[in-house]
Amino acid sequence: MRHAQFFLAVAAVLILAGSSHAQEPIELEGTSIIGNRELPKVLYVVPWKESELPDLGEPTLESHVEQALSPVDRNVFRRQVHYYNSLSK
C-alpha cells in the first residue's frame, strides 16, 4: 500500500514538473548603460555598502568659545537684529 502511495506521489510531482516546462519562457530586458567615450568604462555598484554619515555629535566647548569670540560683520549683525525685532512683535 505504501509503495502505491509513493508511486502516485512521484507520478504527480513528475506530471506537475512536466507541465511547467510546457509554458513559454519569460524574456527579461537587460540594462544598458551609455557613457562618454573619453571617460573610462568603469562602473562600481555596491548596494550593500552603507553610506558614511558625518559625526553629528555635540560641538566641543572650544568651538562655542571660538564662535562667540569671532568678529561679527556689521551688516550681518544689523540684519539679524532687524529679523529678530520683526519676529518678536
N, C-alpha and C positions, 0 to 999 in steps of 0.2 A: 504494500500500500504506500509506504514512504517513497519507494522508487518511482511510483507512478506520479505522486505529487511533485517530486523533484523534477521528473521529466517534463511535466506540464509547466512548471515554473520556468525552467530553462527554455522551453519552446516559446513561452510567452515573451520572455526577455529578448530572444532572438528575433521574433516577429516584430516587436516594437523597435528594436535596433535597426532592422532592415527597412522599416517604413520611414525612419528618419533620414536615411540616405537617399530616399526617393525624392525629397524636396530639392528645389533649386538652390544652389549655393548663393550666399549673400556676398555681394561685391561692395567693398568699402572704398571710398575715395581716399587717396593719400594726401599728405600735406606737402605743399610746395612753398619753398622759401626763396625769394628773389632778392639778390643783393647787388651791390655795386661791384663791377669787375675789378676796380682798382684796390678794393679792400680785400683782406684775406678772407677766405671762405671757411670761417670757423664759427661754430655755434655751440655754446655751452648751455644746456638745460639741466638744472639741478633742482627739481621740485622739492626734494626732501630736506634741503639745507635751510635752516631757519635764518631769518634776517637778523642782523645785529642792531639792536636798538641802542641809542645813546644813553649814557648814565643820567637818569632823571632824579638823582638823589638831591638831598638838601645842599644848597650852596654853602660854602665854608664861611666862617665869620670874617676871614680876611677879605673875601670878595665883597662882603657887605661894607666893610670899612673902606675898601678902595673905591667902591661906588659912591659912598657918602662923601668922601673927601675929594672926588674928582671935580675938575672945573665944570661949570654949567654955562651953556650958551645962553646969552641974554634973550634972544628972540624965542628960543625954545621954551625958556622958563616963563616968559610973558604969555606965550600961547597956552601953556599948561595951566597957569593961573586963570586965564580967561575961560578955558574949558571948565575948570573946577567951579568957578563962580557961576557959570551958565547952568551947570548941572545941579548945583546946590540950591538954586532958587525955587 
